[in-house]
Amino acid sequence: MHPLRHPRNAIFVGLIFVAAGLVYWGVQAFAGWPVDYAGTTMLLLLGVATAIMAYVLIAGSPND
């Protein structure tokens, strides 16, 4: 059985990290602290990479 009915739904796996990056940025910005743009960018790009990786793994898995 396929873990996801449609491999394009793998983007939701990456959205977890994108949401974490936005929360990470938002807390710093709204609290008045200096914003760590490197960490925010890294979390956002980690989300993109994770979504692509999940898509490739799910699309390539057999449909048993």
N, C-alpha and C positions, 0 to 999 in steps of 0.2 A: 504494500500500500504506500502510495506517495505521501510524504510528510505534509506537503501542501498541495491543495487541489490544482493550483496554478502557480508555476514558478515565479510569475511576476509579483506574487504576493510576498516574495522575499524582501522587498523593499521595506516592509514593516520591521524586519530585524534591524536594518540600518537606521530606521527612524528613532530607535531607542537611544542610540548614541548621539544623533543629531539633537534630540530633545534634551539630553544631558548636557550637551555643549551650550544650548541656548539658556538653560537654567544656570549653568556655570557662569556664563556671561552676564545674565540678568541680575543675579545676586550681587555680583561685583559692581555692576553699573549703578544699580538702584541704591546700594548701600553707601555709595560714594568712595569705595575703595579703588585703588589703581587696578585697571582691568588687565588681566593676563591674556593678551591676544594670541600668544603662541599656544597656550593650552586650549583656548576656545577653538582655534583653527585646527588643532590636532584632533579634538573630539569630533568636529564636524567632518573632517576628512576620514576619520576612522569609521564614521557612520556610512559614508559613501563606499569605502572599501569593503566593509562588512556586508553591505547589501549586495554588492557585486559578487563577493565570494559566496554568499548564501545562494544567490541565483545560479551560479555556475555549479555548485555542488548539488542543488536540487534538480536542476535541468539535466544533469548528467547521470542521475541515479536511475536505476532500473524501475520500471513500473510493475512490480510484482503484485 
